Amino acid sequence: MSKRQVRIGMIGYRFMGKAHSHAYRDLPFYFDLDVEPVMQAIAGRDPEAVRQAAGKMGWKSYETDWRRLLERDDIDLIDIGTPNDTHAEMAIAAAEAGKHIICEKPLAMNAEQAGRMLEAANRAGIVHMICHNYRFVPAIRYAKHLIDSGRLGTIYHMRATYLQDWIMDPKFPLVWRLRKEVCGSGTHGDLMAHSIDLARYLVGELTEVTGMMDTFVKCRPIGEMSGGLNAQVVDDRYGEVDVDDAVAFLGRFANGALGVFEASRFGKGNRNGNRFEINGSKGSVRWDMENMNNLQLYLDDDEKGMQGFRTINCTEEAHPYAGVYWPAGHIIGYEHTFINIMHELMRGIAGNFSPEPNFADGYRNQLVLDAVERSALTKQWVTIPT
Ligand SMILES: NC(=O)c1ccc[n+]([C@@H]2O[C@H](COP(=O)([O-])OP(=O)(O)OC[C@H]3O[C@@H](n4cnc5c(N)ncnc54)[C@H](O)[C@@H]3O)[C@@H](O)[C@H]2O)c1
């Protein structure tokens, strides 16, 4: 019997569009799904570029206005991979059109917008997710299992850093990621949003924060993104950078743990240094995206004299998702995090539920982002609304 189809309409087809397209293509190859994802249409504004992208990435059709995807009755799911200022308008309209949604992070420009997106999704009864793909790294899933099963004991600390260095050249152009009216915040909403998501996933809700933010290069030539994290200067005029280059904050978790967080695009030598360490009463874990298959684990009940951090290569059947790919030791990569999250999305659509992380997580994440920004401005501790 043929499976129910999930016909996808994707908006934005560059960095995340490429990652999502690849995931939809590979998904049925690895997972036995209850539904059949169909790459129905993409939307972009440049007719020739969107036509080429559709052909290259394997989409059946294309539109030059994203609203057309919502009018089409052969689209079931809207995938939003455009800059942050567009998410709320697109997601609310998609929900009102009765389409399921996966939206890139951060969910919105601020918590007020994110709250409206959550309300619209709930009102429409559609399935929704936010693309915090790092939750779907097998090593992180396994860390979650160790924490939830009590192997690390009471959690006291989470220390997370997310460091990149791609904008350190002062001539690197003023792209959308550095303009507040388009991105909402800089490194904060881009990188820190991921660390906050991992903190909420692994340790729990944050209750209060105190933070600081700064911008090291305040003026840049006008430019645009050209794929991945590359960009080109398109104008010899300069414009003001009005978002943070770097951010740090301290936070308290509801369960009593303490959090220390830092994100920067000025961490020279760190290309995608997404890392954390969690310490509990009985053990600790450490993880680093640039070595993503490995989890460092310390357990206090190891024999005295043999104690120490061990490296677990999370590619065994026992590690979430790892078993669907290759034999143990045959590592996976960045793109597999997107295949895994799209698998959860398809499960959600098949079962009519919104898998985590969904818009409720995106909203709670945004409350923390907003609170850190407010704290940086006021130099006060800020309580996160419950
Ligand atoms: N999950 C992750 O790890 C991750 C990584 C990178 C980016 N992101 C998020 O994904 C989103 C997109 O980032 P990106 O890196 O793919 O950006 P990008 O600049 O590479 O691509 C953006 C795409 O959106 C299109 N676009 C812009 N405005 C549009 C509009 N009004 N209508 C239709 N298309 C429009 C552009 O033409 C382009 O195709 C952002 O929200 C970003 O924060 C998430």
The ligand as an ORCA input file, in Angstrom:
! r2SCAN-3c Opt
* xyz 0 1
  N      20.169     25.192     12.527
  C      21.335     25.791     12.331
  O      22.356     25.360     12.823
  C      21.393     27.019     11.476
  C      22.568     27.330     10.771
  C      22.557     28.461      9.946
  C      21.431     29.260      9.863
  N      20.322     28.939     10.592
  C      19.116     29.780     10.495
  O      18.500     29.542      9.214
  C      17.915     30.734      8.711
  C      18.496     31.034      7.326
  O      19.897     31.142      7.447
  P      20.867     30.732      6.227
  O      22.204     30.557      6.846
  O      20.292     29.629      5.428
  O      20.828     32.092      5.410
  P      21.287     32.334      3.891
  O      21.570     33.787      3.784
  O      22.309     31.338      3.486
  O      19.952     31.967      3.089
  C      18.755     32.691      3.273
  C      17.798     32.353      2.157
  O      16.576     33.054      2.368
  C      16.197     33.732      1.159
  N      15.327     34.843      1.508
  C      15.632     35.945      2.230
  N      14.535     36.729      2.375
  C      13.522     36.095      1.724
  C      12.167     36.389      1.470
  N      11.610     37.496      1.945
  N      11.414     35.524      0.743
  C      11.972     34.391      0.256
  N      13.269     34.054      0.458
  C      14.024     34.906      1.170
  C      17.515     34.087      0.513
  O      17.375     34.385     -0.849
  C      18.305     32.775      0.759
  O      17.930     31.772     -0.160
  C      18.194     31.812      9.757
  O      17.085     31.935     10.601
  C      19.385     31.270     10.532
  O      19.448     31.735     11.866
  C      20.285     27.845     11.362
*
